[in-house]
Amino acid sequence: MVNTRVSPLPVRGYSDSSFSRAVVLAVLTEGLIVAVIVVLGLMRPAPVTTGLRQKPLSVHLVTLPRPLPPQVIPKAVPARPKPLLRPIPRPVIHHRPVPLPVPVKRMAPKVVRPVPPRPVLPPPSKAVAAQAVNRYAVEVRSRIEAGLIVPRRIAALGISGRTIVAFKLMPSGRLLWARVARSSGITLIDRASLAAVKSRIYPAFTRMMPDHAVVFRVSVGLNDHRNRF
C-alpha cells in the first residue's frame, strides 16, 4: 500500500487584476476556435452525386378560359290576374198570372118601394091664415125698422114725413117687387123708405100661411133723427 501525500503547492501571490485578464483571454480563445470551425464547415464543397441524372423540368403553359360573365337572373314578373268574366244577368221575365174570371154575382133586383105621398093637409081657415099673416107682418116690420137709415140731408133739413110701401113676397121669402103705395110728399123720405124695404132678407112663410104670394103694406115714418112707424 502506497501512501500518497499531496502537499499543497505554494501559491504565489496573484492580484485580482491579473485573474480577470486570464478569464478574458480564455473566453476570447474559445470564441476564435468556434469561429474557425464554422468557417471551415461552410467552405466544404457540396457532395457530388454520381449515377443520378436529373430530369429536365417541363413547363406547360395553360391558358385559362375566360371567366363567364355573371348570370343575370331576371326578376320574376308577377303574372297579371286574368279578369273575371262576370256572367251577364239575363232579364227575368215575370209572367203575370192571368186573372181568372170572377163569377158575376147576380144581384136580386131592388124592390123600389113607392114613397108614400105626403098627407095633404086641409088648407087652414081664413081666420087662422089671417092670424099667421099678421104675426109674419110684425116680424117683417121689425126687420125693416132695423135696416132703416135716416139720410144726412133729411137730418140737416129737419124735415119729417110718412110713406106707405107695398111689396110682394113669395112663400120662400123672396121679394118680387116693392113700390111706394102712398107718398109722403118728400122724395128723400120716399126713397129712404123704399130702400129700407128692398135691402132686407125675409123668412119663409109658416105652414099656417097661404101657399101663394102675399102683398104686404108697411108704413115708414121719418122725423128728424128718429124713425117711427
C-alpha positions in Angstrom: 0.0 0.0 0.0 1.4 3.3 -1.1 0.6 6.3 0.8 0.4 9.3 -1.4 0.6 12.5 0.2 -0.3 15.6 -1.6 1.2 18.7 -0.3 -0.2 22.0 -1.4 1.7 23.9 -3.9 3.0 27.1 -2.7 0.8 29.8 -4.0 2.4 32.7 -5.4 0.9 36.0 -4.8 -1.7 36.9 -7.6 -3.7 40.1 -7.7 -7.3 40.5 -8.7 -6.5 42.3 -12.0 -4.3 39.5 -13.2 -7.1 37.0 -12.6 -9.6 38.9 -14.7 -7.3 39.2 -17.5 -6.8 35.5 -17.6 -10.5 34.9 -17.8 -11.0 37.3 -20.6 -8.2 35.7 -22.6 -9.7 32.2 -22.1 -13.1 33.4 -23.4 -11.6 35.0 -26.5 -9.6 31.9 -27.3 -12.7 29.7 -27.2 -14.6 32.2 -29.4 -11.9 32.1 -32.1 -11.8 28.3 -32.1 -15.6 28.1 -32.6 -15.5 30.7 -35.4 -12.8 28.8 -37.3 -14.8 25.6 -37.1 -17.8 27.3 -38.5 -15.9 28.8 -41.4 -14.3 25.5 -42.3 -17.7 23.9 -42.4 -19.1 26.4 -44.8 -16.2 26.2 -47.1 -16.6 22.5 -47.8 -17.8 21.7 -51.4 -21.2 20.1 -52.0 -21.1 16.4 -52.3 -21.2 15.2 -56.0 -23.8 12.6 -56.7 -22.9 10.2 -59.4 -25.2 7.9 -61.3 -28.3 10.0 -60.7 -29.5 12.0 -63.7 -31.6 15.0 -63.0 -34.7 15.0 -65.2 -35.4 18.3 -67.0 -38.3 20.2 -65.7 -41.0 20.6 -68.3 -43.1 23.8 -68.1 -46.5 23.7 -69.7 -48.3 27.0 -70.3 -52.0 26.5 -69.7 -54.4 29.2 -70.9 -57.2 29.5 -68.5 -60.7 30.0 -70.1 -62.2 33.5 -69.8 -64.4 33.8 -66.8 -68.1 33.7 -67.7 -70.0 36.9 -67.2 -72.2 36.8 -64.1 -75.5 35.3 -64.9 -78.2 37.9 -64.5 -81.3 36.3 -63.1 -84.3 38.1 -64.4 -86.7 39.2 -61.8 -89.9 37.3 -61.8 -92.7 39.5 -63.1 -95.9 38.7 -61.3 -98.5 37.4 -63.7 -101.4 39.7 -64.2 -104.6 38.3 -62.9 -107.0 37.3 -65.5 -110.1 39.5 -65.5 -113.1 37.6 -64.1 -115.8 37.4 -66.6 -119.0 38.0 -64.8 -122.0 36.5 -66.4 -124.4 39.0 -67.9 -127.6 38.7 -66.0 -130.5 37.8 -68.1 -133.6 39.8 -67.6 -136.1 37.8 -65.7 -139.5 37.9 -67.4 -142.2 37.8 -64.9 -145.3 36.4 -66.4 -148.3 38.0 -64.9 -150.9 35.4 -64.0 -153.9 35.7 -66.0 -156.7 36.5 -63.6 -159.5 34.1 -63.5 -162.8 35.4 -64.5 -164.7 36.5 -61.4 -168.1 35.0 -61.4 -170.7 37.7 -61.6 -173.0 37.6 -58.7 -176.5 38.0 -59.8 -178.0 40.7 -57.7 -181.5 40.5 -56.8 -183.4 43.3 -58.3 -184.0 46.1 -55.9 -187.5 46.5 -54.9 -188.3 50.1 -55.2 -190.8 50.9 -52.6 -193.1 53.7 -53.6 -192.7 56.7 -51.5 -196.0 57.4 -49.8 -197.3 60.8 -50.8 -197.3 63.5 -48.2 -200.5 63.8 -46.4 -202.4 66.6 -47.9 -203.3 68.9 -45.0 -206.5 70.7 -45.4 -206.0 74.4 -46.0 -206.1 76.5 -42.9 -209.2 78.5 -42.3 -209.2 82.2 -43.2 -209.1 83.2 -39.6 -206.1 81.0 -38.8 -204.3 82.2 -42.0 -205.0 85.9 -41.2 -203.5 85.5 -37.7 -200.4 83.8 -39.2 -200.0 86.6 -41.8 -200.3 89.3 -39.1 -197.6 87.6 -37.0 -195.4 87.4 -40.0 -196.0 91.0 -40.8 -194.9 92.1 -37.3 -191.6 90.2 -37.8 -191.1 91.8 -41.3 -191.8 95.3 -39.9 -189.1 94.8 -37.2 -186.6 93.8 -39.9 -187.4 96.9 -42.0 -187.1 99.1 -38.9 -183.6 97.7 -38.1 -182.4 98.5 -41.6 -183.9 102.0 -41.9 -181.2 104.6 -42.3 -182.0 108.4 -42.0 -180.1 110.3 -44.7 -177.9 113.1 -43.5 -179.6 115.6 -45.8 -183.0 114.8 -44.1 -181.5 115.3 -40.7 -179.8 118.5 -41.8 -183.0 120.0 -43.2 -185.1 118.8 -40.2 -187.9 117.5 -42.3 -190.3 114.6 -41.5 -192.8 112.5 -43.3 -194.5 109.1 -43.6 -194.5 106.8 -46.6 -196.6 103.6 -47.2 -194.6 101.0 -49.1 -196.3 97.9 -50.6 -194.3 94.8 -51.5 -195.0 91.2 -52.6 -193.3 88.2 -51.1 -193.2 84.5 -52.3 -193.8 81.7 -49.8 -190.0 81.2 -49.8 -189.5 84.8 -48.6 -188.2 86.1 -51.9 -189.1 89.7 -52.7 -190.9 90.0 -56.0 -191.4 93.8 -56.1 -191.7 96.9 -53.9 -193.2 100.3 -54.6 -194.5 103.4 -52.9 -198.2 103.0 -52.2 -198.6 106.4 -50.7 -196.0 109.1 -50.9 -195.0 111.4 -48.0 -194.7 114.3 -50.4 -191.0 114.4 -49.9 -188.9 112.5 -52.4 -186.0 111.9 -50.0 -188.2 110.2 -47.4 -189.9 108.1 -50.1 -186.5 106.9 -51.4 -185.2 106.1 -47.9 -188.4 104.1 -47.0 -188.3 102.1 -50.3 -184.6 101.3 -49.9 -185.2 100.0 -46.3 -187.8 97.5 -47.7 -185.6 96.3 -50.6 -182.4 95.8 -48.6 -183.9 93.3 -46.1 -183.9 89.5 -46.3 -187.3 87.9 -45.3 -188.0 84.4 -43.8 -190.2 81.8 -45.5 -193.9 81.6 -44.7 -195.1 79.3 -41.9 -197.3 76.3 -42.5 -200.4 78.2 -41.4 -199.8 80.9 -44.1 -201.2 80.5 -47.6 -199.0 78.8 -50.2 -199.1 81.6 -52.6 -197.5 85.1 -52.8 -198.9 87.7 -50.4 -198.8 91.5 -50.7 -197.8 93.4 -47.6 -198.1 97.1 -46.7 -195.9 98.9 -44.2 -195.9 102.5 -43.0 -192.4 104.1 -42.7 -192.2 107.4 -40.9 -189.2 109.7 -40.5 -188.9 112.6 -38.1 -185.6 114.4 -37.8 -183.1 112.0 -36.2 -185.7 109.4 -35.3 -187.7 107.0 -37.4 -191.2 106.0 -36.5 -193.8 103.7 -38.0 
